[in-house]
Amino acid sequence: RRFAELLASGTSGRKGPVFIELPLDIQGRQVDTTALAGSAVTGQVITTEQIAPTEIGKLVEIIRQAARPLFLLGGGVDRQTAWQLAGAFEEMGVPIATTWNGADRIAGSHPIYFGRPNTWGQRYGNVLLQQADLLVALGGDGTMLRAASACRDRGAKAVFALATHGLFGKGSEALLASPLLDEIVVTGPG
């Protein structure tokens, strides 16, 4: 109950950030969502549509045509979805890297996991990112334009961004208008 009140305080009255620190053991627990009394944020429901099967088909075809594709999972991909998709990613044989915020979305021991590419990340993750001819970034945390720029600098012909539960607030105008991205697809539950 108290948690829901704290979250709601950031979306009503004097809106703003709410800092809630949770121990790692609490963050990693499975939650039975059916036991929850209701939405933590009341008065505001944001829904998005699922990606149409035709769009998924287009993406699969683009991935098949790529010589060196790479999936980059960010913190915006919920753990359950990432765990469910891990098998499909493995079947496709496409390597997966994560952002720092998405580091727990796939096991570090998974055979197709290749670290966290960035300044403080693993070298092999950076090499894969630099050599990728297709980057599929899911659930990013604001690094889409940096990733898109790196891909274009290295000769990428097309860059697509996919966001689950995408909420584009103040400051996202540069992302939405950027010529670095060919298309931004936003989806959510449904």
Phi, psi and chi 1 to 4 in degrees:
 res  aa     phi    psi   chi1   chi2   chi3   chi4
   1 ARG       -  -48.6  175.4  170.3  153.1   76.4
   2 ARG   -62.4  -38.9 -179.9   68.7  178.9  137.3
   3 PHE   -59.9  -44.5 -174.9   75.0      -      -
   4 ALA   -62.7  -38.6      -      -      -      -
   5 GLU   -64.4  -41.7  -69.4  171.0   -1.0      -
   6 LEU   -64.3  -44.1  -69.6  169.7      -      -
   7 LEU   -63.2  -42.5  -73.5  177.8      -      -
   8 ALA   -64.0  -30.2      -      -      -      -
   9 SER   -64.4  -23.4   72.3      -      -      -
  10 GLY   -83.0  -10.7      -      -      -      -
  11 THR  -116.6    6.1   59.7      -      -      -
  12 SER  -140.3  164.5   60.4      -      -      -
  13 GLY    61.9 -128.8      -      -      -      -
  14 ARG   -82.5   92.9 -174.9  172.4  176.9 -136.9
  15 LYS   -66.9  146.1  -61.9  175.4 -175.0  174.5
  16 GLY   171.7 -178.3      -      -      -      -
  17 PRO   -68.1  148.9   21.3  -27.7      -      -
  18 VAL  -125.3  121.5  175.5      -      -      -
  19 PHE   -94.5  119.8  177.5   76.4      -      -
  20 ILE  -127.7  118.0  -58.9  172.4      -      -
  21 GLU   -98.5  125.3 -174.0  170.6   -9.5      -
  22 LEU  -119.7  132.6  -62.8  173.2      -      -
  23 PRO   -60.9  151.7  -17.9   27.7      -      -
  24 LEU   -58.6  -35.9  -73.2  174.3      -      -
  25 ASP   -65.3  -31.6   63.2  -35.2      -      -
  26 ILE   -74.3  -41.4  -58.7  -65.7      -      -
  27 GLN   -61.4  -34.3  -67.8  178.4   35.7      -
  28 GLY   -87.7   -3.0      -      -      -      -
  29 ARG   -71.4  146.0  -75.3 -170.9 -172.1  163.6
  30 GLN   -74.7  142.3  -67.5  -67.7  -33.2      -
  31 VAL  -117.5  128.6  175.5      -      -      -
  32 ASP   -82.7   98.2  176.7   11.3      -      -
  33 THR   -65.4  -21.3   55.9      -      -      -
  34 THR   -71.0  -20.3   59.8      -      -      -
  35 ALA   -84.6   -9.5      -      -      -      -
  36 LEU   -74.0  140.2  -61.0  175.1      -      -
  37 ALA   -67.8  -32.5      -      -      -      -
  38 GLY   173.8 -173.2      -      -      -      -
  39 SER   -64.5  139.3  174.7      -      -      -
  40 ALA   -69.7  -29.8      -      -      -      -
  41 VAL  -108.6  115.5  179.6      -      -      -
  42 THR   -99.3  155.9   57.8      -      -      -
  43 GLY    83.5   -4.6      -      -      -      -
  44 GLN  -142.0  116.1 -179.1 -178.8   17.7      -
  45 VAL  -118.3  124.6  176.7      -      -      -
  46 ILE  -116.4  120.8  -61.4  170.4      -      -
  47 THR  -123.6  150.8   59.3      -      -      -
  48 THR  -133.6  163.4   56.2      -      -      -
  49 GLU   -89.6  155.9  -63.6  177.7   14.8      -
  50 GLN   -73.1  158.9  -73.9 -174.6  -40.4      -
  51 ILE   -68.5  132.5  -62.8  175.6      -      -
  52 ALA   -65.3  144.9      -      -      -      -
  53 PRO   -53.9  -33.8  -27.3   35.4      -      -
  54 THR   -65.0  -37.6   54.8      -      -      -
  55 GLU   -68.0  -40.0  -66.6  -61.1  -43.7      -
  56 ILE   -62.7  -42.0  -67.8  173.2      -      -
  57 GLY   -59.1  -41.7      -      -      -      -
  58 LYS   -62.1  -44.3  -73.2  180.0 -166.9  175.9
  59 LEU   -63.7  -42.9  178.1   60.1      -      -
  60 VAL   -60.7  -42.3  168.3      -      -      -
  61 GLU   -64.1  -41.2 -173.6   56.3   34.6      -
  62 ILE   -62.0  -42.5  -69.4  168.8      -      -
  63 ILE   -63.1  -43.3  -66.9  168.1      -      -
  64 ARG   -61.8  -34.8  -74.8 -174.4 -179.4  143.9
  65 GLN   -77.8  -18.5  -69.2  176.3    7.4      -
  66 ALA   -74.3  142.5      -      -      -      -
  67 ALA   -84.6  -34.0      -      -      -      -
  68 ARG  -138.7   66.5  -65.9  174.5  -48.1  -79.8
  69 PRO   -75.4  160.1   28.7  -33.9      -      -
  70 LEU  -146.6  133.0  174.5   66.3      -      -
  71 PHE   -94.0  134.0  -76.0  112.6      -      -
  72 LEU  -120.3  111.3 -179.8   64.2      -      -
  73 LEU   -96.1  128.7  -60.8 -178.4      -      -
  74 GLY  -106.9  178.2      -      -      -      -
  75 GLY   -64.6  -14.8      -      -      -      -
  76 GLY   -77.5   -9.1      -      -      -      -
  77 VAL   -90.0  120.0  175.0      -      -      -
  78 ASP   -69.3  153.0   66.3   81.0      -      -
  79 ARG   -57.3  -44.4  -72.0  171.7 -169.5   84.7
  80 GLN   -60.8  -43.7 -176.7  176.5    0.0      -
  81 THR   -63.0  -44.6  -60.0      -      -      -
  82 ALA   -61.1  -43.0      -      -      -      -
  83 TRP   -64.3  -38.6  -64.1  -23.3      -      -
  84 GLN   -68.8  -33.6  -70.2  171.5  -12.4      -
  85 LEU   -83.9  -16.7  -68.6  175.2      -      -
  86 ALA   -54.5  -42.8      -      -      -      -
  87 GLY   -64.1  -41.5      -      -      -      -
  88 ALA   -65.8  -40.3      -      -      -      -
  89 PHE   -62.0  -41.3  -68.8  156.9      -      -
  90 GLU   -64.2  -43.1 -171.6  171.1    1.5      -
  91 GLU   -59.5  -35.8  -76.4  179.1   28.1      -
  92 MET   -73.9  -20.2  -64.8  175.1   83.2      -
  93 GLY    73.7   20.0      -      -      -      -
  94 VAL   -95.0  127.7  177.2      -      -      -
  95 PRO   -65.3  150.7   17.6  -23.6      -      -
  96 ILE  -119.2  135.6  -61.5  172.8      -      -
  97 ALA  -123.9  164.5      -      -      -      -
  98 THR  -130.5  157.4   64.2      -      -      -
  99 THR   -78.0  171.4   64.5      -      -      -
 100 TRP   -61.4  -40.0  -82.2   98.8      -      -
 101 ASN   -71.9  -16.4  -71.7  -23.7      -      -
 102 GLY  -106.0   13.8      -      -      -      -
 103 ALA   -59.8  -26.4      -      -      -      -
 104 ASP   -97.0   14.9   61.9  -12.0      -      -
 105 ARG   -82.4  -16.7  -61.2  -44.9 -170.0 -100.9
 106 ILE  -147.6  143.7 -173.9  167.1      -      -
 107 ALA   -64.3  138.6      -      -      -      -
 108 GLY   -61.3  -21.4      -      -      -      -
 109 SER   -90.6   -1.8   60.4      -      -      -
 110 HIS   -62.4  137.1 -160.6  -75.8      -      -
 111 PRO   -62.9  -20.7   15.8  -24.6      -      -
 112 ILE  -108.0   13.0   58.6  170.8      -      -
 113 TYR   -87.5  131.5  175.8   66.2      -      -
 114 PHE  -129.2   40.1  -72.1   89.5      -      -
 115 GLY    80.4 -162.1      -      -      -      -
 116 ARG  -123.1  100.7  -64.3  175.4  -61.2  -86.7
 117 PRO   -73.5  123.4   24.5  -29.1      -      -
 118 ASN   174.3 -172.1   63.9   33.2      -      -
 119 THR   -56.4  -39.9  -55.1      -      -      -
 120 TRP  -101.7    8.4  -59.7  -80.8      -      -
 121 GLY   -88.5 -172.6      -      -      -      -
 122 GLN   -79.4  144.2  -67.9   81.1    7.9      -
 123 ARG   -59.2  -44.2  173.2   79.7  177.6  126.0
 124 TYR   -63.9  -32.5   49.8   87.2      -      -
 125 GLY   -65.9  -40.4      -      -      -      -
 126 ASN   -65.6  -41.1  -74.6  -40.5      -      -
 127 VAL   -62.6  -45.2  170.0      -      -      -
 128 LEU   -60.5  -42.7  -79.3  176.5      -      -
 129 LEU   -63.4  -43.5  177.7   62.6      -      -
 130 GLN   -65.3  -31.7  -68.1  166.0   -2.3      -
 131 GLN   -96.6   -5.3  -65.6  179.1   -6.6      -
 132 ALA   -66.7  137.6      -      -      -      -
 133 ASP   -98.2   -4.2   63.3  -17.1      -      -
 134 LEU  -148.7  124.4  172.3   68.0      -      -
 135 LEU  -114.8  120.9  174.6   65.2      -      -
 136 VAL  -106.2  102.2  179.8      -      -      -
 137 ALA   -98.7  120.8      -      -      -      -
 138 LEU  -117.6  129.3  -56.4  167.0      -      -
 139 GLY    68.5   36.1      -      -      -      -
 140 GLY   -68.4  166.9      -      -      -      -
 141 ASP  -119.5   39.1   56.7   -0.2      -      -
 142 GLY   101.9    2.8      -      -      -      -
 143 THR   -96.8    7.4   60.4      -      -      -
 144 MET   -56.7  -44.5  -78.8 -173.8 -164.5      -
 145 LEU   -68.7  -37.0  -74.4 -179.1      -      -
 146 ARG   -64.4  -42.8  -72.8 -166.6  -59.4  -86.8
 147 ALA   -65.6  -42.9      -      -      -      -
 148 ALA   -62.7  -41.9      -      -      -      -
 149 SER   -62.7  -43.5  178.9      -      -      -
 150 ALA   -62.2  -40.1      -      -      -      -
 151 CYS   -65.1  -45.7  -68.1      -      -      -
 152 ARG   -64.0  -40.1  -66.3  -70.7 -172.3 -178.1
 153 ASP   -59.8  -27.5  -71.4  -12.5      -      -
 154 ARG  -101.0   14.9  -71.7  164.3  179.4   81.6
 155 GLY    94.8   14.7      -      -      -      -
 156 ALA   -60.3  134.6      -      -      -      -
 157 LYS   -82.4  -29.6  -65.1  176.5 -175.7  157.0
 158 ALA  -148.7  145.8      -      -      -      -
 159 VAL  -133.8  122.0 -179.9      -      -      -
 160 PHE  -115.4  141.3  -61.1   87.4      -      -
 161 ALA  -116.6  135.1      -      -      -      -
 162 LEU  -120.3  130.3  -73.5   82.3      -      -
 163 ALA  -127.3  125.1      -      -      -      -
 164 THR   -91.6  136.7   56.3      -      -      -
 165 HIS    56.5   39.8  -51.4  -78.3      -      -
 166 GLY   -67.0  122.3      -      -      -      -
 167 LEU  -122.4  112.8  -61.4  174.1      -      -
 168 PHE  -102.4  107.9  -61.2   99.7      -      -
 169 GLY  -100.7 -161.0      -      -      -      -
 170 LYS   -56.4  132.9 -174.7  176.0  179.4 -177.6
 171 GLY    96.5   -8.9      -      -      -      -
 172 SER   -86.1   -1.0   62.5      -      -      -
 173 GLU   -58.3  -38.6  -62.7   84.2    7.8      -
 174 ALA   -63.4  -39.6      -      -      -      -
 175 LEU   -65.2  -48.3  171.4   69.8      -      -
 176 LEU   -67.9  -28.0  -63.0  171.3      -      -
 177 ALA   -99.3   -0.4      -      -      -      -
 178 SER   -67.8  132.4  175.3      -      -      -
 179 PRO   -74.9   -7.6   26.5  -33.1      -      -
 180 LEU   -69.1  -26.2  -65.6  170.2      -      -
 181 LEU  -104.9  128.2  -66.1  168.6      -      -
 182 ASP   -74.6  -36.0  -69.1  -82.8      -      -
 183 GLU  -158.8  145.3 -172.8  173.1  -12.7      -
 184 ILE  -118.8  122.6  -59.9  172.9      -      -
 185 VAL  -111.0  125.7  177.8      -      -      -
 186 VAL  -116.1  133.0  179.7      -      -      -
 187 THR  -142.4  177.1 -173.7      -      -      -
 188 GLY  -168.4 -166.5      -      -      -      -
 189 PRO   -68.8  155.7   27.1  -32.8      -      -
 190 GLY   168.6      -      -      -      -      -
